[in-house]
Amino acid sequence: MALRDRITDPNVFRVYRATFALGVAYGMAISLIALFLDQRGFSKSDIGSLAAWFATGIVVLSLPMGTLIRRFTAKTTLVAALFGYALTVSAMPYLHSYEAIACVRLIDGACSVGVWVSSETILLQRAGRSHKAYVTSLYAVTVALGYLTGPLVARGLVAVAPFAR
């Protein structure tokens, strides 16, 4: 059975494209944040604990995410979470204190879980009954391909525009 026979809603492919782009952004962020923080003089312990703040944001918003999606719709939640993610990533270069970066990492994690759960919800709403597992499996592949591509893009960007000293 061909891909287009299993997935007939073009919105599913739109979510995949957005997911891939976001996966690239996440892959870039994962590969660059530690380098950025190291260059700013943060200790290895601080860098590790800032990653824990990101994970805490994921945990904190994971539990109420279903309620938020029911209240505001998956699409609205997705747009808000993408906007929040973009703001947190954009703010990072302008922050200098551990506390400010920890706050942004917490919000980054919360926005990330908002993106993941709302995207999955949209996909499951639009997938045919017999193809839900297939559609979500392709979502996982799309995320993974983005995470794989992101560090390669980051490496190219750092070669062209290295961190300022």
Summary of the structure (lengths in Angstrom):
residues: 165
radius of gyration: 17.3
end to end distance: 54.3
largest distance: 54.6
contacts: 499
relative contact order: 0.20
helix: 88%
strand: 0%
